[in-house]
Amino acid sequence: MTEREITMGLFTKGNMDYNAGMRAHESRDYEKALRHFEKAADAGHPDAVFQCIVYYMNGRGCERNLEKALYYSKKNELIGTKDAYKLTNSLKQEVEKEKREAELERQKKDAERRESASHAKEAFLAQIEVANEAYIKKDYETTLKIIQPMVDCGIPEAEAFMAQLYQLGHGVEKSDLKAAQLYRKSAEKGIPTSGTQIAICYAKGQGVPQDMDMALKWAEKAKALGAGYSDELVKSIYQASLILGNRTIIDKSEMDYPDNEYDADELFTIACDKLDAENYEVALGIALRLALREDPGGIYLSAQMLMTGQGTKPNKTLAFYLYKILADAGDADAQLMCGTMLYNGAGVEKDRAEALFLFEKSAEKGNPTAQYNCGFLYDFMKKREKSIYWMRQAAKQTKDQAVKENALKFLIDNNIPPE
């Protein structure tokens, strides 16, 4: 090997792959050429790097890929090729332009899909209206011909309609099971009235096993969806839940402490005394009676006992709804309890955003545990200013020494002065 051969770079790193790539290029085997050029480029061969840029820019031997071309262009800059930065800047502009065009195309397609879906929904609703007119005339055969294909396509409004037909046995064999299945499907897709109906199915045990916890959950979902009369439904289900399974102790309580002999305050005092004496069934019987009268003390006591299973089986779902009644009325302790249950998913689905909302409501009323919880959660969310504010509030309160000490420790550990 002569000195001239060395200086001409015949043995530059990646040279063999570059030369192989050029041979493949000349024979128009571009895929093979690109494979060799990439190997040579990865070894730092400047001409191979340039070939990779050209190949990816023009989609030769591959799909056009400006991101890849830009990658090799930046590699070209590192090698120090003259004016390489100009190519890189040009490619950056091309990449950004391509991204903008792709985003505009995506938005256009989304708009077309939404418009198409909107037209489809209008058409479906129009068909359902025709089916309803036939239904009113008791022309069930026509009703079914219109509704069934839409049910097969999973149209929620049609599912709700068909559920009603199965529930009443109009045009089809009456089936509580099929009605409940269709009500649930359409409720899951956001039909408010179906949420109400599946709640009633669970409350009565129609087509599904009777389950008052599920009835309450669906009633609350129907309420969230904006179903009419959902407040009354939730209230009636929770009252039925209180009575169901506790009928015996409620009846005994009414015999031992009749309403015509004791007022609400006297009954509440007796319930607290019985609870202290660990006479749980008597305490719960009285508390449930008061709760059914919407007495706040009775509601709170019933929730506490249902939560822990004193005098009955634990029922955290029912306990949550009882606490929620008081929380909605502004009770700080109930807001803390609901927040805690939502945070942990105890008796209710986890919802940490709603938990924080309730913690903050309680904290604003001076509840030290809620103040600490707000500080902790805001710290976790990296919202330092709010975290510090609530930890300082918890640290300066005098109601709960343990909470105060924990808040002070948090501030000290994070080098934050208490004030």
C-alpha positions in Angstrom: 0.0 0.0 0.0 1.5 3.3 -1.1 1.5 6.6 0.8 -0.7 8.1 -2.0 -3.3 5.3 -1.5 -3.5 6.2 2.2 -3.9 9.9 1.6 -6.6 9.3 -1.1 -8.6 7.7 1.6 -9.0 4.3 -0.1 -9.1 2.7 3.3 -11.3 5.2 5.1 -13.6 3.6 7.7 -16.8 2.4 6.0 -15.2 2.5 2.5 -16.1 -1.1 1.7 -19.7 -0.6 2.4 -19.8 2.8 0.6 -18.2 1.2 -2.5 -20.7 -1.7 -2.3 -23.5 0.8 -2.0 -22.3 2.7 -5.1 -22.2 -0.5 -7.1 -25.7 -1.4 -6.1 -26.7 2.2 -6.9 -25.3 2.0 -10.4 -27.2 -1.3 -11.0 -30.4 0.4 -9.7 -30.7 -1.9 -6.7 -31.6 1.0 -4.4 -32.7 -0.9 -1.4 -29.4 -2.8 -1.3 -27.5 0.4 -1.9 -29.2 2.2 1.0 -28.4 -0.7 3.4 -24.7 -0.4 2.5 -24.8 3.4 2.7 -26.3 3.4 6.1 -23.6 1.0 7.4 -20.9 3.2 6.0 -22.6 6.3 7.3 -22.8 4.8 10.8 -19.1 4.2 10.5 -18.6 7.9 9.7 -18.1 7.9 6.0 -19.0 11.4 4.8 -20.1 10.5 1.3 -22.2 7.7 2.6 -23.9 10.1 5.0 -24.7 12.4 2.1 -26.1 9.5 0.1 -28.4 8.6 3.0 -29.7 12.1 3.1 -30.4 12.0 -0.7 -32.0 8.6 -0.5 -34.4 9.5 2.3 -35.2 12.9 0.9 -36.2 11.4 -2.4 -37.7 8.1 -1.2 -35.2 6.0 -3.1 -35.0 2.4 -1.9 -37.4 3.3 0.9 -40.4 5.4 1.7 -39.7 9.2 1.7 -38.7 10.1 5.3 -37.6 13.6 6.0 -37.0 12.8 9.7 -34.4 10.2 8.7 -32.9 12.6 6.2 -32.6 15.2 8.9 -31.0 12.7 11.2 -28.2 12.1 8.6 -28.0 15.8 7.9 -27.2 16.5 11.6 -24.6 13.6 11.4 -23.2 15.5 8.3 -22.8 18.6 10.4 -20.8 16.6 13.0 -18.5 15.3 10.4 -17.8 18.9 9.4 -18.9 18.9 5.8 -18.8 22.4 4.3 -22.2 24.3 4.4 -23.8 21.2 6.0 -25.8 23.5 8.4 -27.6 25.0 5.3 -28.9 21.5 4.4 -29.9 20.8 7.9 -31.9 24.1 8.2 -33.6 23.4 4.9 -34.6 19.9 6.0 -35.9 21.2 9.3 -38.1 23.6 7.5 -39.3 20.8 5.2 -40.0 18.5 8.2 -42.0 21.3 10.0 -43.9 21.9 6.8 -44.7 18.2 6.4 -45.8 18.0 10.0 -48.1 21.0 9.6 -49.6 19.6 6.4 -50.1 16.2 8.1 -51.8 17.9 11.1 -54.1 19.9 8.8 -54.9 16.7 7.0 -55.7 14.9 10.3 -57.9 17.8 11.4 -59.7 17.7 8.0 -60.3 14.0 8.3 -61.5 14.3 11.9 -63.9 17.1 10.9 -65.2 14.9 8.0 -65.6 11.9 10.4 -67.5 14.1 12.9 -69.7 15.5 10.2 -70.3 12.0 8.9 -71.1 10.8 12.4 -73.4 13.7 12.9 -75.3 13.0 9.7 -75.5 9.3 10.6 -76.9 10.2 14.1 -79.5 12.5 12.6 -80.5 9.7 10.2 -80.7 7.2 13.1 -82.7 9.5 15.2 -85.1 10.2 12.3 -85.5 6.4 11.9 -86.2 6.0 15.6 -88.8 8.7 15.4 -90.5 6.7 12.5 -90.3 3.6 14.7 -91.8 5.5 17.6 -94.7 6.6 15.4 -95.3 3.0 14.4 -95.0 1.9 18.1 -97.7 4.4 19.2 -100.0 2.9 16.5 -99.1 -0.5 18.0 -97.6 -1.5 14.7 -94.9 -3.5 16.5 -93.8 -5.4 13.3 -92.8 -2.2 11.6 -91.2 -0.9 14.8 -89.0 -4.0 15.0 -88.0 -3.9 11.4 -86.7 -0.4 11.9 -85.1 -0.8 15.4 -83.5 -4.3 15.2 -80.8 -3.4 12.5 -79.8 -0.3 14.5 -79.5 -2.4 17.7 -77.3 -4.9 15.7 -75.1 -1.9 14.9 -74.9 -0.9 18.5 -76.8 2.4 18.3 -77.5 3.3 21.9 -80.8 5.1 21.3 -82.0 2.0 19.5 -80.8 -0.3 22.3 -82.8 1.8 24.8 -85.9 1.5 22.6 -85.5 -2.2 22.2 -84.9 -2.6 26.0 -88.3 -1.0 26.5 -89.9 -3.4 24.1 -88.5 -6.4 25.9 -89.5 -5.0 29.3 -93.1 -4.5 28.2 -93.3 -7.5 25.9 -94.4 -5.4 22.9 -93.7 -7.1 19.6 -91.3 -9.5 21.3 -91.5 -12.1 24.1 -91.2 -10.3 27.4 -87.7 -10.7 28.9 -86.5 -8.8 31.9 -83.0 -10.3 31.3 -82.7 -8.9 27.7 -84.2 -5.6 28.8 -81.6 -5.2 31.6 -78.8 -6.1 29.2 -79.8 -3.5 26.7 -80.5 -0.8 29.3 -77.0 -1.4 30.7 -75.4 -1.3 27.2 -77.1 2.0 26.3 -76.4 3.5 29.7 -72.7 2.7 29.3 -72.9 4.7 26.1 -74.4 7.7 27.8 -78.2 7.4 27.5 -79.5 9.1 30.8 -82.9 7.3 30.8 -81.2 3.9 30.5 -79.1 4.8 33.5 -82.3 5.3 35.4 -83.8 2.1 34.1 -80.8 -0.1 34.9 -80.7 1.4 38.4 -84.4 0.4 38.9 -83.6 -3.1 37.5 -80.9 -3.6 40.2 -83.1 -2.1 42.9 -86.0 -4.5 42.1 -84.0 -7.4 40.9 -85.6 -7.4 37.4 -83.4 -9.2 34.9 -80.4 -9.0 37.3 -79.8 -10.1 40.8 -81.1 -7.5 43.3 -78.1 -5.4 44.3 -78.8 -2.1 46.0 -75.1 -1.0 45.8 -75.2 -1.3 42.0 -78.6 0.4 42.0 -77.1 3.4 43.8 -74.1 3.5 41.5 -76.3 3.5 38.4 -78.7 6.1 39.9 -75.7 8.4 40.6 -74.4 7.9 37.0 -77.9 8.6 35.6 -77.9 11.8 37.8 -74.5 12.8 36.3 -75.8 12.2 32.8 -78.7 14.6 33.6 -81.5 12.1 33.8 -84.8 13.5 35.0 -86.0 12.8 38.5 -82.6 11.3 39.3 -82.4 13.0 42.7 -85.6 11.4 43.8 -84.4 8.0 42.4 -81.1 8.2 44.4 -83.0 9.2 47.5 -85.6 6.4 47.2 -82.9 3.7 46.5 -80.8 4.8 49.4 -83.8 4.7 51.7 -84.7 1.2 50.4 -81.1 0.2 50.9 -81.2 1.3 54.6 -84.3 -0.7 55.2 -83.4 -3.8 53.2 -81.5 -6.3 55.4 -82.2 -4.1 58.5 -85.9 -4.4 58.7 -85.9 -6.5 61.9 -83.8 -4.1 63.9 -85.7 -1.1 62.6 -89.0 -2.7 63.6 -87.7 -3.6 67.0 -86.4 -0.1 67.5 -89.9 1.3 66.7 -91.5 -1.0 69.2 -88.9 -0.2 72.0 -88.7 3.6 71.3 -91.9 4.7 69.5 -91.9 8.0 67.7 -94.9 9.2 69.7 -92.9 9.0 72.9 -89.5 10.3 71.8 -88.5 13.2 69.7 -85.5 13.2 67.3 -83.0 14.7 69.8 -83.9 12.2 72.5 -83.6 9.3 70.0 -80.2 10.5 68.9 -79.0 10.7 72.5 -80.3 7.2 73.2 -78.5 5.9 70.0 -75.2 7.5 71.1 -75.5 6.0 74.6 -76.3 2.5 73.2 -73.3 2.9 70.8 -71.0 3.7 73.7 -72.4 0.7 75.6 -71.6 -1.4 72.5 -75.3 -2.3 72.1 -74.9 -1.9 68.3 -78.1 -3.3 67.0 -80.3 -1.0 69.1 -78.0 2.0 68.3 -78.2 1.2 64.6 -82.0 0.7 64.6 -82.5 4.1 66.0 -79.9 5.7 63.8 -81.4 4.2 60.6 -84.9 5.5 61.6 -83.5 9.0 62.1 -81.6 8.7 58.8 -84.8 7.8 57.0 -86.3 11.1 58.4 -83.2 12.9 56.9 -82.0 13.8 60.4 -78.3 14.8 60.0 -77.2 13.2 63.3 -78.9 9.9 62.3 -77.4 10.0 58.9 -73.9 10.5 60.2 -74.3 7.8 62.9 -75.7 5.3 60.4 -72.9 6.0 58.0 -70.3 5.5 60.7 -71.8 2.2 61.8 -72.3 0.9 58.2 -68.7 1.8 57.4 -67.3 -0.2 60.3 -70.0 -3.0 60.4 -71.3 -2.2 63.9 -74.7 -3.9 64.3 -74.8 -5.1 60.7 -72.6 -6.2 57.8 -70.2 -3.5 56.6 -71.6 -1.6 53.6 -69.1 1.1 52.5 -71.1 1.9 49.3 -74.2 2.9 51.4 -72.0 4.6 53.9 -70.5 6.7 51.2 -73.9 7.9 49.9 -75.0 8.8 53.4 -71.8 10.8 54.0 -72.3 12.4 50.6 -75.7 13.7 51.7 -74.0 15.6 54.5 -71.0 16.6 52.4 -73.3 18.2 49.8 -75.0 20.1 52.7 -71.5 21.5 53.6 -70.5 19.3 56.6 -66.7 19.4 56.8 -66.3 16.0 58.5 -68.5 14.4 55.9 -66.5 16.1 53.1 -63.3 14.7 54.6 -64.8 11.2 54.8 -66.1 11.3 51.2 -62.8 12.6 50.0 -60.9 9.8 51.7 -63.3 7.1 50.3 -63.0 8.6 46.8 -59.2 8.7 47.1 -58.9 5.1 48.2 -61.8 3.7 46.2 -63.6 2.5 49.3 -67.3 1.8 48.5 -67.0 4.0 45.4 -64.9 4.2 42.2 -61.6 6.0 42.7 -61.8 9.7 41.7 -58.8 11.6 43.1 -59.7 14.8 41.4 -63.1 14.8 43.2 -61.3 13.7 46.4 -59.1 16.8 46.3 -62.1 19.0 45.6 -63.8 17.7 48.8 -60.6 17.8 50.8 -60.3 21.5 49.9 -63.9 22.2 50.8 -63.3 20.6 54.2 -59.9 22.4 54.6 -61.5 25.8 54.0 -63.8 25.1 57.0 -60.7 24.5 59.2 -60.5 20.7 59.2 -56.8 20.0 60.0 -56.7 16.5 58.4 -58.2 17.9 55.2 -55.7 20.7 55.3 -52.8 18.2 55.5 -54.3 16.0 52.8 -54.5 19.1 50.5 -50.9 20.0 51.2 -49.8 16.4 50.5 -51.7 16.0 47.3 -50.7 19.4 45.9 -47.1 18.5 46.7 -47.5 15.3 44.7 -49.0 17.4 41.9 -45.9 19.7 42.0 -48.1 22.6 42.9 -45.7 24.0 45.4 -47.4 27.2 46.4 -50.7 25.5 47.2 -48.9 22.7 49.0 -47.0 25.1 51.2 -50.2 27.1 52.0 -52.1 24.1 53.2 -49.2 22.6 55.1 -48.8 25.9 56.9 -52.5 26.0 57.8 -52.3 22.4 59.1 -49.2 23.3 61.1 -50.7 26.2 62.9 -54.0 24.6 63.9 -54.6 23.3 67.5 -57.3 20.7 67.0 -55.1 17.7 66.1 -51.6 17.5 67.5 -50.5 14.5 65.4 -51.6 16.3 62.1 -49.8 19.4 63.3 -46.6 17.6 64.0 -46.7 15.8 60.6 -47.3 19.1 58.8 -44.4 20.8 60.6 -42.1 17.8 59.8 -43.1 18.2 56.1 -42.2 21.9 56.2 -38.9 21.3 58.0 -37.9 18.4 55.7 -38.5 20.7 52.7 -36.6 23.7 54.2 -39.8 25.7 54.3 -40.3 28.1 57.3 -43.7 27.5 59.0 -44.6 31.1 58.4 
